[in-house]
């Protein structure tokens, strides 16, 4: 697999009214903070259909959300998958798809409550995807599996937050074809 750090070449991002930056000069940790809808930072020179994306994340603040997400099969700002772990909403993990800019969950039963997502605690979020199968791992433990056919094309990978989240990201890795 490949390993990189958000902020190196090949990354691009969006954060409305906030920041996509390193919290301390000379570190590899990326901080995304915003009041925007869905801030992100993607590795735009990567295109994977079947593979994995993994990252470490630590939600640190947010009145309504303290979310960290892993993006995969990114086509553009309106079409991609994201797995979201949120410390502010009963510590849950869920899989979402954005199709033509509209977000929807993939199966109501896929929300995992009490998934041990905590504020000020690093977690490892991994998503493995092949064909229409999506498997999600939190800290090495498989917690969610689902199927979806709406975005079959290869796409970029990256990191994501929601609304008022302030989240640190590190050690983004990916692999596949």
C-alpha positions in Angstrom: 0.0 0.0 0.0 0.9 3.7 -0.1 1.2 6.1 2.7 1.1 9.8 2.7 0.3 12.8 4.8 -2.5 15.3 4.0 -0.7 18.5 3.0 1.8 16.8 0.7 1.6 17.1 -3.1 -1.4 15.6 -4.8 -3.9 16.7 -2.1 -6.6 19.3 -2.4 -9.4 20.3 -0.1 -12.3 22.5 0.8 -13.3 24.0 4.1 -15.9 26.8 4.2 -15.2 29.4 6.8 -12.5 27.2 8.5 -9.1 25.8 7.9 -7.5 22.9 6.2 -3.9 23.0 7.6 -1.3 21.5 9.8 -1.8 22.4 13.4 1.9 22.8 14.1 4.6 23.6 11.5 6.9 20.6 10.8 4.3 17.9 11.7 2.5 15.6 9.4 -0.9 16.0 11.2 -3.6 17.8 9.3 -6.3 19.7 11.1 -9.7 20.4 9.3 -12.0 22.8 11.1 -15.0 24.5 9.7 -18.6 25.6 9.9 -18.9 24.3 6.3 -21.2 21.6 5.2 -18.7 18.7 4.5 -15.0 19.8 4.6 -12.6 17.4 3.0 -9.0 16.8 1.8 -8.6 14.3 -1.0 -5.6 12.6 -2.6 -6.6 13.7 -6.1 -3.9 11.8 -8.0 -5.1 8.4 -6.7 -7.8 6.4 -8.4 -9.0 3.1 -6.8 -12.0 0.9 -7.5 -11.2 -2.1 -5.3 -8.9 -1.6 -2.3 -8.7 0.1 1.0 -8.2 3.5 2.6 -7.1 3.9 6.2 -6.3 6.8 8.5 -5.8 7.9 12.0 -8.1 10.6 13.3 -8.8 12.5 16.5 -11.9 14.6 16.9 -11.1 17.5 19.2 -14.0 19.9 19.2 -17.5 20.7 17.8 -20.7 21.7 19.4 -22.9 19.5 17.2 -20.4 17.2 15.5 -17.0 15.8 16.3 -16.6 13.7 13.2 -13.9 12.0 11.2 -14.5 10.4 7.9 -12.7 8.3 5.3 -13.5 9.1 1.6 -13.3 6.5 -1.2 -14.3 6.3 -4.8 -14.4 10.1 -5.0 -15.6 11.3 -8.4 -16.1 14.9 -7.5 -17.6 17.0 -4.7 -21.1 15.6 -5.4 -20.3 11.9 -5.9 -18.4 9.7 -3.4 -18.6 7.4 -0.5 -17.7 8.3 3.1 -17.5 6.4 6.3 -18.1 8.7 9.3 -17.2 8.2 12.9 -18.7 10.7 15.2 -17.9 11.2 18.9 -20.8 13.7 19.4 -23.6 11.5 18.3 -23.6 8.5 20.7 -20.2 7.4 19.4 -21.4 5.9 16.1 -20.0 4.9 12.8 -22.1 5.0 9.6 -21.6 4.6 5.8 -22.9 7.3 3.5 -23.0 8.0 -0.2 -23.2 11.3 -2.0 -24.9 11.0 -5.4 -25.5 14.3 -7.3 -24.8 16.2 -4.1 -27.5 14.4 -2.0 -26.3 12.4 1.0 -28.0 9.2 2.1 -27.1 6.4 4.4 -26.4 2.9 3.2 -28.9 0.9 5.1 -30.4 2.0 8.4 -29.1 -0.9 10.3 -25.5 0.1 9.5 -25.3 2.7 12.2 -23.1 1.3 14.9 -23.8 2.9 18.3 -21.3 2.8 21.1 -18.5 2.2 18.7 -15.9 3.7 21.0 -15.3 6.9 19.1 -14.1 9.5 21.6 -13.1 13.1 21.7 -9.3 13.7 22.2 -8.5 10.1 21.5 -6.8 8.8 18.3 -8.7 6.1 16.4 -7.8 4.1 13.3 -10.6 4.0 10.7 -10.2 1.6 7.8 -12.5 0.9 4.8 -12.1 -2.0 2.5 -14.1 -1.9 -0.7 -14.4 -4.4 -3.6 -17.2 -4.5 -6.2 -20.3 -3.5 -4.3 -19.0 -4.7 -0.8 -17.9 -2.2 1.8 -16.3 -3.3 5.1 -15.5 -0.9 7.9 -12.9 -1.4 10.7 -12.5 0.7 13.8 -9.2 0.2 15.7 -8.6 -3.1 14.0 -12.1 -4.5 14.6 -14.6 -5.1 11.8 -17.8 -3.3 12.8 -19.9 -2.7 9.7 -20.4 -4.4 6.3 -22.7 -3.3 3.5 -23.3 -3.4 -0.2 -24.1 -0.6 -2.6 -23.9 -0.3 -6.4 -24.3 3.4 -7.1 -20.7 4.4 -7.4 -18.8 1.6 -9.2 -16.1 3.6 -10.8 -12.6 4.1 -9.4 -12.0 7.3 -7.5 -9.8 9.2 -5.1 -9.4 8.7 -1.4 -9.2 11.2 1.4 -10.4 12.5 4.8 -13.6 14.3 5.7 -15.4 16.1 8.5 -18.9 17.4 9.1 -20.2 20.9 9.9 -18.6 22.3 13.1 -16.1 19.5 13.6 -12.5 20.2 14.4 -10.5 17.0 13.7 -6.9 16.0 13.4 -5.9 13.4 10.7 -2.6 11.5 10.3 -1.1 8.5 8.5 -3.5 8.2 5.5 -2.8 5.0 3.6 -4.4 3.3 0.6 -4.0 0.5 -1.8 -5.7 -1.5 -4.5 -6.6 -0.9 -8.2 
